[in-house]
């Protein structure tokens, strides 16, 4: 696990050498990102910012907001501090163009997840296999089963506190890390891990660079709910 407990402005977790090139950036002041073909997934943990991606639009985001914004090949993507003591995180997926959107994070996820946890899909994959952004809720008293993911997972702790851990066995020494609001982390491809909470809840924003979920040209709501000849054949 790559963990940055107290991320400074401009500090990064660089996973551009993985099969889904991605970089995570901590932002607490004005910030410029070079022109590139890509998409910014992000979350504001405190304060407020103005974001300009060079697409003739700008957006103001505040604590609790998530977003997905396309970058621009001709102009820099910029963040401007609107309040002192603000913090947000950008997760830049290189070579992918998402759909621009901004919203407020969920409370207590809508979907069931392993071992009593819940999650909400905040930014859906536009097509099958595309990236997604998720909200994960861990109630008090969670002790997850050890598991892994086939691709990296980038995370932002947005509330509460808990622990991430890997149990030692004959092949791995194991590790344990405390987690609390404002931390950023990355789980590497195939890294065995779990999360647990004791007397506190914990909320995490989790970025997946790929998915096995999403619409296709032959399976999507517009097409599936279209009936030719009044549904008679």
ROMI-269443 format. One record per atom (N, C-alpha, C): x, y, z. Coordinates in steps of 0.001 Angstrom, whole numbers, padded with zeros to 6 digits, always signed. Each point is the difference from the previous one (the first is absolute). Layout:
REM ROMI-269443
XYZ...
REM end
This chain:
REM ROMI-269443
+000845-001194+000000-000845+001194+000000+000879+001242+000000-000311+000922-000886+000672+001290-000015-000896+000973+000740+000485+000558+001107-000808+000875+000846+000727+001308+000248-000724+001117-000178+000525+001315+000364-000924+000558+001077+000420-000061+001273-000885+000383+001111-000330+001487+000040+000991+000850-000298-000210+001444+000036+000463+000598-001327-000789-000170-001039+000446+000432-001324+000191+001508-000102+001146+000380-000537+000305+001404-000233-000523+000418-001370-000067+001311-000201-000453+000513-001290+000913-000486-001120-000593-000581-001028+000766-000482-001140+000606-001381+000167-000186-000621+001154+000538-001348+000211-000802-001005-000817+000683-001001-000561-000660-000921-000930+000233-001453+000385-000914-000850-000448+000219-001441-000088-000013-000313-001489+001138-000377-000518+000185-000166-001439-000127-001468-000378-001093-000330-000685-000219-001357-000479-000131-000001-001527+000755+000868-000649-000069+000104-001457+000671-001175-000708+000749-000818+000730+000650-001165-000596-000871-001248+000071-001217+000126+000549-000896-001146+000065-000749-000143-001319-000810-001064-000126-000715-000232-001256-001097+001036-000236-000372+000767+001025-000946+001103-000144+000671+001253+000569+000781+000733-000799+000824+001106+000514-000824+001046+000752+000356+000188+001270-000764+000866+000894+000948+000698+000961-000329+001229+000352+000755+000737+001011-000967+000687+000941+000282-000071+001295-000829+000644+001012+000764+001176+000585-000673+001164+000118+000663+001235+000409-000758+000638+001158+000729+000400+001047-000573+000759+001104+000099+001486-000331-001106+000726+000166-000038+001416-000357-000551+000806+001180+000792+000968+000474-000441+000868+001095+000338+001459-000276+000302+000317-001253+000296+001367-000435-000297+000074-001498+000298+001125-000634-000162+000078-001438+000881-001051-000674-000498-000589-001091+000715-001116-000621-000256-000021-001496+001048-000326-000776-000103-000149-001452+000394-001405-000408-000774-000596-000892+000306-001304-000584+000249+000192-001485+001101-000571-000502+000362+000195-001395-001103-000484-000938-000086+000583-001223-000988-000477-000978+000203-001478-000301-001073-000763-000028+000096-001429-000279-001360-000554-000371+000016-001157-000653-001230-000738-000262-000268-000877+001219-001054+000287+000705-000275-000764+001206-001271+000452+000677-000181-000467+001226-001192+000317+000783+000406+000146+001460-000574+000994+000665+000257+000219+001418-001204-000467+000805+000212-000977+000867-000978-000366+001018+000473+000648+001300-000923+000544+000799+000470+000688+001191-001018+000105+001097+000498+000516+001144-000841+000174+001180+000588+001117+000859-000902+000808+000598+000408+001084+000896-000247-000439+001440+001068-000074+000796-000146-000419+001397-000239+001174+000943+000396+001222-000408-000337+001190+000790+000195+001260-000836-000772+001043+000333+000140+001271-000675-000686+000069-001350+000590+000791-000898-000614+000234-001311+001052+000369-001027-000253-000384-001260+000891+000283-001111-000812+000378-001231+000666+000676-000922-000516+000193-001351+000882-000798-000940-000614-000764-000912+000745-000846-000936-000280+000455-001427+001063+000136-000781-000101+000342-001411+000781-001036-000795-000676-000736-000870+000681-001028-000790+000259+000447-001434-000175+001290-000278+000296+000506-001330-001039-000339-001034-001184-000415+000443-001079-000367-000925-001100+001054-000023+000401+001288+000192-000924+001137-000016-001011-000059+001139+000313-000774+001019-000858-000106+001171+000869+000019+001239-000562+000465+001097+000660-000111+001297-001043-000439+001011+000455-000646+001043-000907-000561+001003+000509+000359+001392-000916+000279+000911+000347+000178+001405-000422-001252+000767+000920-000527+000791-000265-001210+000775+000306+000276+001470-000774-000620+000870+000138+000226+001441+000119-001343+000720+000269+000067+001284+000168-001221+000801-001175-000958-000205+000340-001257-000281-001012-001023-000219-000334-000234-001455+000552+000833-000892-000280-000160-001432+000966-000986-000661-000539-000834-000897+000819-000816-000884-000161+000541-001411+000916-000367-000895-000107+000493-001368+000763-000892-000969-000410+000096-001258+000681-000627-001131+000077+001061-001085+001210+000377-000425+000186+001088-000955+001050-000387-001029-000334+000193-001259+000957-000261-001073+001106+001053+000014+001232-000416-000297+001086+000950-000171+000009+000495-001442+000899+000942-000271+000068+000630-001313+001410-000124-000552+000125-000365-001262+001299-000210-000627+000714+001315-000304-000755+001091-000120+000595+001277-000371+000299+000906+001199-000723-000178+001088+000142+000903+001144+000186-000792+001294+000613+000670+000982+000191-000613+001310-001335-000124+000733-000097-000999+000859-001102-000075+000954+000468+000687+001276-000862+000876+000547+000428+000851+001110-000951-000126+001187+000574+000101+001187-000782+000064+001232+000368+001287+000728-001027+000715+000475+000213+001255+000704-000623-000100+001387+000784+000320+001011-000456-000062+001383-001027+001100+000256-001171-000364+000533-001036+000974+000329-000105+000254+001495+000512-000923+000799+000017+000163+001458+001343-000484+000528+000493+000669+001046+001206-000492+000659-000271-001368+000629+001065-000761+000187-000080-001314+000648-000971-000928-000737+000122-000026-001327-000821-000901-000820+000840-001173-000490-000666-001093-000334+000704-001181-000499-000905-000763-000964+000575-000391-001134-000688-000917-000899+001025-000920-000647-000505-001013-000672+000869-000979-000644-000442-000183-001440+000978-000031-000888-000241-000325-001402+000568-001374-000292-000771-000826-000672+000466-001285-000510-000059+000093-001518+001160+000083-000629+000090+000249-001435+000183-001325-000731-000982-000352-000814+000092-001194-000833+000424+000426-001409+001203-000382-000374+000551+000386-001293-000632-000809-001125-000269+000682-001129-000469-000684-001194-001455-000392-000005-000792+000537+000932-001425-000323+000067-000805+001290+000071-001118+000055-000684-000872+001167+000016-001318-000374+000651-000258+000537+001168-001236-000301+000700-001104+000993-000331-000987+000091+000882-001120+000928-000151+000068+001012+001134-000070+001295-000327+000073+001035+001023-001210-000083+000928+000268-000053+001309-001084+000017+000987+000545+000365+001366-000864+000596+000818+000326+000364+001378-001210-000342+000861+000253-000519+001190-001104-000322+000891+000464-000073+001439-000937-000194+000893+000297-000127+001423+000051-001473+000377+000958-000361+000824+000177-001399+000382-001210-000550+000749-000179-001303-000117-001061-000707+000710+000329-000142+001485-001011-000351+000776+000162-000396+001398-000594-001405+000138+000784-000933+000508-000463-001384+000154-000405-000569-001360+000937-000661-000655-000152-000437-001378-001295-000730-000317-000389+000046-001255-001256-000597-000451+000125-001492-000289+001221-000485-000205+000215-001388-000408+000720-000781+001090-000299-001281+000084+000671-000873+000963+001411-000316-000463+000943+000010+000940+001375-000407-000275+000388-001046+001032+001186-000556-000106+000380-001155+000818+000012+000330+001493-000374-000989+000802+000137+000037+001462-000721+001162+000659-001175+000369-000519-000801+001024+000660+000287+001421-000425+000876+000206-000970+000280+001339-000513-001004+000351-001098-000043+001288-000365-000861+000439-001091+000772+000923-000923-000516+000170-001211+000653+000917-000931-001024+000614-000939+000387+001128-000606-000782+000638-001052+000925+000264-001178-000516-000204-001192+000741+000286-001219-000246+001462-000357+000989+000862+000267-000168+001433-000196+000156+000398-001461+001046-000513-000645+000237+000268-001422+000040-001344-000712-001019-000275-000792-000110-001289-000683+000931-000085-001200+000382-001211-000399+000736-000167-001254-000895+000379-001177+000407+000937-000860-000830+000332-001160-000234-001190-000927+001010-000886-000078-000122-001236-000772+000585-001143+000822-000396-001205-000333+000525-001186+000676+001523+000021+000022+000582-000150+001193+001447-000055+000150+000648+001302+000390-000734+001127-000085+000579+001314+000303+000197+000202+001505+000750+001042+000394+000214+000288+001425-001290+000390+000711+000054-000044+001340-001127+000437+000815+000503+000550+001326-000862+000792+000642+000313+000586+001313-001083-000422+000974+000410-000481+001173-000921-000597+000959+000121+000628+001386-001103-000009+000722-000022+000366+001413-000156-001286+000810+000904-000221+000958-000044-001179+000860-000275+000408+001439-000964-000669+000627-000325+000272+001397+000281-001236+000846+000781+000206+001056+000334-001060+000952-000626+000360+001345-001077-000679+000416-000576+000268+001322+000979-000399+001112-000342+000331+001228+000814-000426+001138+000018-001526+000082+001122-000540+000429+000092-001431+000261+000251-000872-001213+000465+000579-001108+000290-000777-001207+001381-000653+000099+000095-001246-000414+001286-000707-000109-000068-000813-001288+000454+000597-001087-000189-000578-001324+000804-001279-000228-000552-000843-000857+000715-001155-000517+001143+000474-000895+001142-000660+000086+001124+000336-000876-000397-000235-001462+000366+000969-000851-000367-000097-001406+000992+000793-000845-000154-000064-001319+000870+000748-000903-000795+000457-001209+000626+000882-000790-000592+000496-001235+001008-000161-001136-000454-000233-001215+000927-000255-001103+000714+001238-000516-000479+001195+000367+000630+001255-000411+000157+000898+001217+000713+001108-000162+000229+000896+001132-001318+000549+000535+000013+000394+001260-001102+000721+000615+000593+001224+000693-000491+001184-000357+000435+001212+000669-001092+000463+000939+000389+000437+001199-000984+000333+001011+000268+001322+000692-001094+000654+000423+000038+001224+000781-000882-000230+001222+000545+000170+001193-000809-000135+001213-000713+001328+000211-001344-000029-000019-000766+001247+000057-000756+000178+001312+000051-000998+000885-000680+000129+001279+000300-001167+000918-000064+000251+001322+000232-001057+000976+001430-000479+000021+000180-001214+000512+001336-000578+000038-000092-001515+000136+001075-000665-000385+000051-001457+000068+001405-000480-000283+000106-001215-000481+001299-000603-000302-000074-000778-001299+001118-000029-000699+000201-000919-001121+001088-000973+000428-000141-001268-000417+000998-000968+000449+000102-001169-000973+001132-000662+000083+000252-001245-000718+000524-001004+001009-000668-001121+000117+000416-001009+000972+001272-000710-000466+000944-000240+000893+001199-000738-000397-000309-001467-000257+000692-000578-000961-000096-001433-000232+001360-000469-000519+000071-001165-000524+001283-000536-000449+000617+000748-001171-000802+000780-000730+000498+000700-001182+000200+001498+000214-000658+000571+000993+000072+001448+000212+000109+000328+001485+000744+001077+000294+000235+000388+001393-001221+000651+000627-000824+000590-000831-001170+000707+000497+000330+001432+000395-001025+000802+000167+000151+001393+000402-001310+000506+000599+000084+001143+000657-001174+000628+000607+000187+001504-000023-001030+000743-000453+000088+001452-000106-001273+000636+000567+000186+001032+000836-001136+000781+000490-000470+000953-001094-001317+000202-000090-000579+000880-001004-000917+001015+000663+000054+001243-000478-000902+001045+000485-000206+001028-001099-000942+000895+000208-000408+000960-001023+001188+000797-000546+000033+000133-001321+001036+000785-000656+001180-000797-000493+000041-001306+000275+001094-000847-000480-000279-000474-001423+001077-000265-000742-000113-000557-001344+000815-001283-000068-000493-000979-000785+000715-001270-000064-000246-000678-001331+000815-001014-000264-000182-000831-001186+000293-001442+000362-000882-000895-000402+000229-001435+000092+000480-000477-001359+001100-000711-000021+000587-000418-001268-000738-001209-000566+000261-000283-001251-000674-001098-000692+000195-001315+000746-001095-000654+000353+000075-001300+000658+000447+000030+001443+000033+001164+000636+000466+000091+001391-001104-000440+000967+000280-001026+000786-000969-000523+000976-000148+001016+001136-001253+000271+000407-000236+001013+001022-001401-000160+000587-000250+000741+001069-001328+000132+000608-000066+001338+000706-001217+000421+000322-000216+001186+000831-000782-000415+001247+000231+000736+001088-000788-000260+001202-000229+001299+000764-001102+000000+000752-000341+001116+000878-000285-000572+001376+000215+000792+001027-000280-000449+001361-001181+000792+000547+000271+001128+000623-001054+000812+000586-000362+001191-000877+000459-000012-001239-000269+001096-000917-000457-000544-001349-000699+000828-000748-000291-000306-001398+001178+000480-000845+000005-000330-001282+000982+000550-000930-000621+000091-001386+000248+001127-000671-000477+000210-001361+001185+000232-000925-000031-000636-001167+001098+000069-000961-000564+000232-001407+000674+000839-000764-000240+000104-001430+000989-000912-000696-000481-000928-000821+000863-000994-000643-000107+000116-001514+001147+000161-000633+000083+000072-001459+000420-001350-000550-000744-000496-000987+000349-001223-000730+000384+000395-001423+001161-000369-000508+000396+000404-001349-000694-000785-001108-000670-001094+000368-000699-000839-000966-001230-000591+000684-000819-000702-000765-001202-000608+000579-000459-001151-000883-000847-000860+000550-000658-001029-000816-001488+000324-000085-000296+001285+000064-001372+000491+000085-000135+001205-000909-001202+000201-000561-000257+001175-000813-000789-000342-001243-000578+001012-000631-000816-000218-001195+000843-000325-001227-000621-000679-000954+000619-000294-001289-000973+000413-001101+000443-000086-001250-000863+000377-001117-001230-000898-000129+000075-001210+000547-001131-000927-000108-000699-000241+001332+000439+000712+001060-000615-000170+001310+000089+001313+000773-001041+000824-000142-000065+001256+000749-001466+000415+000121-000342+000835+000996-001414+000270+000310-000817+000574-001157+000602+000903-000773-000765+000570-001107-000434-001081-000984+000925-000886-000366-000306-001066-000943-000903-001057+000618+000314-000395+001235-000743-001094+000631-001468+000348+000246-000276+001285+000179-001383+000417+000248-000638+000617-001245+000489-000392-001172-000599+000411-001266-000659-001211-000649-001298+000100-000300-000747-001120-000558-000508+000359-001408+000371-000786-000975-000427+000202-001378-001384-000624-000206-000853+000663-000767-001365-000497-000281-000783-000250+001295+000154+000938+000934-000729-000074+001274+000322-001278+000777+001200-000539-000193+000413-001177+000738-000579-001293-000493-000530-000001-001228-000659-001209-000534+000907-000810-000922+001286+000347-000015+000897-000771-000833+000878+000873-000869
REM end
